[in-house]
Amino acid sequence: MPTDLPDPPLGPRLRELRRRRGLSIKAAADRAGISASFLSLVEREQSDLAMSRLMRLLQLYGATLTELIGAEPRPPSDIVRHGEELHILSPGEHIDAYLLVADTDRPLVPMIWVYAPGAGMEEPIVPLTDQFSYVIDGAVAVETDDGTERLGPGDTIYMRAGRRYRIHNDAEQPARLLGCGIGVAGPPPAV
């Protein structure tokens, strides 16, 4: 069974990371491109946080997903057994992510992304590094500045750093993608 995010919830953990970096709510919100009132609601667990915004805050705080969730340190290993993946959920977007390595302090960070029917990124993202995705099953639409491409099982997409995109599932069945980024665990900051 995948390991879900532990208690305490993400909000207090984000607050702790922000404070450790010596940032006020206003300074952090301004740098992340969100409102201070929204960040305050997130830190108090009164609002959900889109995956793209979470990644933007982590980059701002210089933190990894593993640091955020405070997962129990795993012994050094190159193996993550099925069912032992770290599970991250973006409730508002209906996107589940499964970290396929024991930590994110690696040059290559693969994840399985599951998009429920109708699910999608709230905001486009602009990766800081190149990213690759392979559609395992289901179908997704990938919106870029050049238009929208529909991808199905076996299709791949390679997104170069700095190219804006947004993924959503407008089909009636879940879509699973294997995504891999260099030195990032999931979507990088949104623009």
Rosetta blueprint (number, residue, H / E / L):
1 M L
2 P L
3 T E
4 D E
5 L L
6 P L
7 D L
8 P L
9 P L
10 L H
11 G H
12 P H
13 R H
14 L H
15 R H
16 E H
17 L H
18 R H
19 R H
20 R H
21 R L
22 G L
23 L L
24 S L
25 I H
26 K H
27 A H
28 A H
29 A H
30 D H
31 R H
32 A H
33 G L
34 I L
35 S L
36 A H
37 S H
38 F H
39 L H
40 S H
41 L H
42 V H
43 E H
44 R L
45 E L
46 Q L
47 S L
48 D L
49 L L
50 A L
51 M H
52 S H
53 R H
54 L H
55 M H
56 R H
57 L H
58 L H
59 Q H
60 L H
61 Y H
62 G L
63 A L
64 T L
65 L H
66 T H
67 E H
68 L H
69 I H
70 G L
71 A L
72 E L
73 P L
74 R L
75 P L
76 P L
77 S L
78 D L
79 I L
80 V L
81 R L
82 H L
83 G L
84 E L
85 E L
86 L E
87 H E
88 I E
89 L E
90 S E
91 P L
92 G L
93 E L
94 H L
95 I E
96 D E
97 A E
98 Y E
99 L E
100 L L
101 V L
102 A L
103 D L
104 T L
105 D L
106 R L
107 P L
108 L E
109 V E
110 P E
111 M E
112 I E
113 W E
114 V E
115 Y E
116 A L
117 P L
118 G L
119 A L
120 G E
121 M L
122 E L
123 E L
124 P L
125 I E
126 V L
127 P L
128 L L
129 T L
130 D L
131 Q E
132 F E
133 S E
134 Y E
135 V E
136 I E
137 D E
138 G L
139 A L
140 V E
141 A E
142 V E
143 E E
144 T E
145 D L
146 D L
147 G E
148 T E
149 E E
150 R E
151 L E
152 G L
153 P L
154 G L
155 D L
156 T E
157 I E
158 Y E
159 M E
160 R L
161 A L
162 G L
163 R L
164 R L
165 Y E
166 R E
167 I E
168 H E
169 N L
170 D L
171 A L
172 E L
173 Q L
174 P L
175 A E
176 R E
177 L E
178 L E
179 G E
180 C E
181 G E
182 I E
183 G L
184 V L
185 A L
186 G L
187 P L
188 P L
189 P L
190 A E
191 V L
